[in-house]
Amino acid sequence: MTTSALIMMLLANGIVIGVTVYFFLKVLRTRPPDTVDEDDANFPRGG
């Protein structure tokens, strides 16, 4: 493997890992809404 291919592979992997960690932390830090209507929260699921 050439040096430029190795650098490109590491850069691509770094970008993918960075974006994944960013959205994972964003989901962990997001709080649920303060007010939840019980009728909206318990809508029927299924057919």
C-alpha positions as CSV (number, residue, x, y, z in Angstrom):
1,M,0.0,0.0,0.0
2,T,1.4,3.4,-0.9
3,T,1.7,6.2,1.5
4,S,-1.0,8.3,-0.1
5,A,-3.5,5.4,0.0
6,L,-2.7,4.8,3.7
7,I,-3.2,8.5,4.5
8,M,-6.5,8.6,2.5
9,M,-7.7,5.5,4.3
10,L,-6.9,6.8,7.7
11,L,-8.5,10.2,6.9
12,A,-11.7,8.5,5.6
13,N,-11.9,6.3,8.7
14,G,-11.2,9.3,11.0
15,I,-14.0,11.3,9.4
16,V,-16.5,8.4,9.7
17,I,-15.6,7.8,13.3
18,G,-15.8,11.5,14.1
19,V,-19.2,12.0,12.6
20,T,-20.5,8.8,14.4
21,V,-19.2,10.0,17.8
22,Y,-20.6,13.4,17.2
23,F,-24.2,12.1,16.6
24,F,-23.9,9.5,19.4
25,L,-23.0,12.2,21.9
26,K,-25.7,14.5,20.5
27,V,-28.3,11.8,21.1
28,L,-27.0,11.2,24.6
29,R,-27.2,14.8,25.6
30,T,-30.6,15.5,24.1
31,R,-33.3,15.8,26.8
32,P,-36.8,14.5,26.3
33,P,-39.5,17.2,25.9
34,D,-40.7,18.7,29.2
35,T,-44.4,18.4,28.4
36,V,-45.8,15.1,27.0
37,D,-49.5,14.7,26.4
38,E,-50.5,11.2,27.4
39,D,-52.9,10.9,24.4
40,D,-50.0,11.6,22.0
41,A,-47.5,9.5,23.9
42,N,-49.8,6.4,24.0
43,F,-50.9,6.2,20.4
44,P,-51.9,2.7,19.2
45,R,-49.0,0.8,17.6
46,G,-49.6,-2.0,15.1
47,G,-52.4,-2.9,12.7
